[in-house]
Amino acid sequence: MDTIEIKAHAKINLYLDVTGRRADGYHDILSVMHEIPQADVIRCSLSDKISLTCSQPQIPVDGRNIAYRCAVRFFEETGIKGGVAIDIEKHIPCEAGMGGGSTDGAAVLRALDALYDTRLTTEKLAEIGAVAGADIPFCVYGGTALCEGIGERITPLPPLSTDYMFCMVQGADRISTAQAYTRIDALKNHSRLSRDELMRDYSAGRLHFYNIFENCIPENSDVNRIKEIFSKYGVKSL
């Protein structure tokens, strides 16, 4: 096999809390992440070097790209002297909190494992990817999971009931991850569930839809206008 095509599925956070800032500058989280059907298409082919192309010209195709960094990490970790030509067909919006870059990186790791027949475990692929991005371990596992630490500690959860339907809407406003976490650090108090409460209620079929980053949205943001429209129709916003 010289070429492989993989769908890289987006994710949403059903519950997301930032529980603290670590000495290394990263933040600990408590989150329930859920894979959704929307996906990028990743095509990987054997090559003698690492290269990357993308259908969206504004996305970097060098070491700034998470998928590229995951390929570098794979070859460093396995010691294989090889390469890969990566092509990303984007369908997941950028800066939307849907893990677009991370899921691409996870797909590249799965593709390389297949192309080079390394037969690495899911746990090992997640470990390799965690260095390149905190959401990558979940994207390697997929499904639904409780994510802790900086996102690298994964506890798979039973799938959601089919009673839920999700509508994804993205406004024109943009905020970087760094800006968002700076605003989180400035928060004094906010509602918080313990891990045990979250797990107990999820097991009982009671979902807590919460995202701490909603506390950091400017009043005139597109997000608030979208939430107002949703609320008129009884739709719960995440």
C-alpha positions in Angstrom: 0.0 0.0 0.0 1.5 3.3 -1.1 -1.4 5.7 -0.5 -4.2 5.8 2.1 -7.2 8.1 2.5 -8.7 8.8 6.0 -11.5 10.9 7.2 -10.5 13.2 10.1 -13.6 13.8 12.1 -14.3 17.0 14.0 -15.2 17.1 17.7 -17.3 19.2 20.0 -17.0 19.8 23.7 -20.2 18.8 25.5 -18.6 19.9 28.7 -15.5 21.9 29.1 -13.9 23.4 32.2 -10.4 24.7 32.8 -9.5 23.5 36.3 -6.1 25.2 36.7 -2.9 26.5 35.2 0.2 24.4 35.5 3.8 25.5 36.2 4.7 24.8 32.6 2.1 27.3 31.4 -0.4 24.7 30.1 -3.9 24.5 31.5 -5.6 21.4 33.0 -9.1 20.7 31.7 -12.0 18.5 32.5 -14.0 17.9 29.3 -16.4 15.5 27.7 -15.5 15.5 24.0 -17.7 13.9 21.3 -16.8 13.1 17.7 -19.2 14.3 15.0 -19.6 13.3 11.3 -18.2 16.5 9.8 -14.6 15.6 8.6 -11.6 16.7 6.7 -10.2 14.2 4.1 -6.5 13.3 4.6 -4.6 11.6 1.9 -1.1 10.3 2.7 1.4 8.7 0.2 4.8 7.2 0.8 7.6 9.6 0.0 11.3 10.2 0.8 10.5 13.4 2.7 7.7 15.1 4.6 5.5 17.5 2.5 2.0 18.9 2.9 -0.6 20.5 0.7 -4.0 21.9 1.7 -7.2 22.9 -0.1 -7.3 26.2 1.9 -4.4 28.5 1.0 -4.4 30.4 4.3 -3.4 27.3 6.2 0.4 26.8 6.7 1.9 23.8 5.1 5.2 23.7 7.1 6.2 23.0 10.7 3.4 25.4 11.9 0.8 22.8 10.8 -0.1 20.2 13.4 -0.4 17.4 10.8 3.1 18.2 9.6 4.4 18.1 13.2 2.7 14.8 13.9 4.5 13.3 10.9 7.8 14.6 12.2 7.0 13.1 15.6 6.1 9.7 14.1 9.4 9.3 12.3 11.4 10.6 15.4 9.6 8.1 17.7 9.8 5.1 15.4 13.3 5.8 14.0 12.0 5.1 10.5 14.0 6.8 7.7 11.1 7.8 5.5 8.7 10.4 4.6 5.1 11.2 3.6 3.2 13.4 1.2 0.2 14.7 3.0 -2.8 16.3 1.3 -5.6 17.9 3.4 -9.0 18.6 2.0 -10.6 20.9 4.5 -14.2 20.8 5.5 -13.9 21.6 9.3 -13.9 25.4 9.9 -10.8 27.0 11.5 -10.8 28.6 14.9 -14.1 27.0 15.7 -13.1 24.8 18.7 -13.8 21.7 16.6 -10.3 20.3 16.6 -9.7 20.8 12.9 -5.9 20.8 13.2 -5.7 18.2 15.9 -7.9 15.7 14.0 -5.8 16.1 10.9 -2.7 15.3 13.0 -4.4 12.2 14.5 -5.4 11.0 11.0 -1.8 11.4 9.7 -0.6 9.3 12.6 -3.1 6.6 11.8 -2.2 6.8 8.1 1.5 6.5 8.8 1.0 3.5 11.1 -0.8 1.8 8.2 1.6 2.8 5.5 4.7 1.7 7.4 3.0 -1.2 9.1 4.3 -0.2 12.5 1.2 -1.7 14.3 1.4 0.9 17.1 -1.3 0.8 19.8 -4.0 3.5 20.0 -2.3 4.5 23.3 1.1 4.9 21.7 -0.3 6.9 18.8 -2.1 9.2 21.3 1.2 9.5 23.2 3.1 10.5 20.1 0.4 13.0 19.1 0.1 14.6 22.6 3.4 16.4 22.1 2.1 18.2 19.0 -1.4 19.1 20.3 -3.5 18.6 23.5 -6.6 17.5 21.5 -4.8 14.9 19.4 -5.1 12.0 21.9 -8.9 12.3 21.9 -8.9 12.6 18.1 -6.9 9.4 17.9 -9.4 7.6 20.1 -12.6 9.2 18.7 -16.1 8.4 19.9 -17.0 10.0 23.2 -14.6 10.4 26.1 -13.7 12.2 29.3 -10.5 14.1 28.8 -8.3 15.3 31.6 -4.9 16.8 32.2 -4.0 19.0 29.2 -6.2 16.6 27.2 -3.9 13.6 27.2 -5.7 11.5 29.8 -8.6 9.7 28.0 -11.4 7.7 29.5 -13.7 6.4 26.8 -17.4 6.8 27.5 -20.6 5.1 26.1 -21.9 6.8 22.9 -24.5 9.5 23.2 -28.2 8.8 22.9 -29.5 9.2 19.3 -32.0 11.7 20.8 -29.5 14.5 20.4 -29.2 16.6 17.3 -26.4 19.2 16.9 -26.4 22.4 14.8 -23.0 23.9 14.2 -22.9 27.7 13.5 -19.7 29.8 13.2 -19.8 33.6 13.4 -17.4 36.0 11.8 -15.6 36.8 15.0 -12.3 35.1 15.7 -10.3 34.7 18.9 -7.0 32.8 19.3 -6.5 30.0 21.8 -3.9 32.1 23.6 -6.3 35.1 24.0 -9.1 32.8 25.2 -6.9 31.2 27.9 -5.7 34.6 29.0 -9.3 35.6 29.7 -9.9 32.3 31.5 -7.0 33.1 33.8 -8.7 36.4 34.7 -11.9 34.8 35.9 -12.5 34.8 39.6 -15.3 32.3 40.1 -17.4 30.1 37.9 -19.6 27.0 38.2 -17.7 23.8 38.3 -18.5 20.1 38.6 -16.2 17.5 40.1 -15.0 14.6 37.9 -17.1 12.2 40.0 -20.3 14.3 39.5 -19.7 14.6 35.8 -19.1 10.9 35.4 -22.0 9.8 37.6 -24.5 12.0 35.8 -23.2 11.0 32.3 -23.6 7.3 33.3 -27.2 8.1 34.4 -28.0 9.8 31.1 -27.9 13.3 32.5 -25.6 15.5 30.3 -24.2 18.8 31.5 -23.8 21.1 28.5 -21.2 23.7 29.6 -18.3 25.6 28.1 -16.2 27.9 30.3 -15.1 29.9 27.3 -18.6 31.3 27.1 -17.6 33.4 30.1 -14.9 35.1 28.0 -17.0 36.2 25.0 -17.3 39.9 24.5 -20.8 41.3 24.8 -21.0 42.4 21.1 -19.7 39.1 19.8 -21.4 37.2 17.0 -21.6 34.3 19.4 -24.0 36.1 21.7 -26.2 37.1 18.8 -26.3 33.5 17.5 -27.1 32.2 21.1 -30.0 34.7 21.2 -31.5 33.3 18.0 -31.0 29.7 19.3 -32.7 30.5 22.6 -35.8 31.8 20.8 -36.3 28.3 19.4 -35.5 26.4 22.6 -32.0 25.3 21.4 -29.3 24.8 24.1 -26.1 26.5 23.1 -22.6 25.0 23.9 
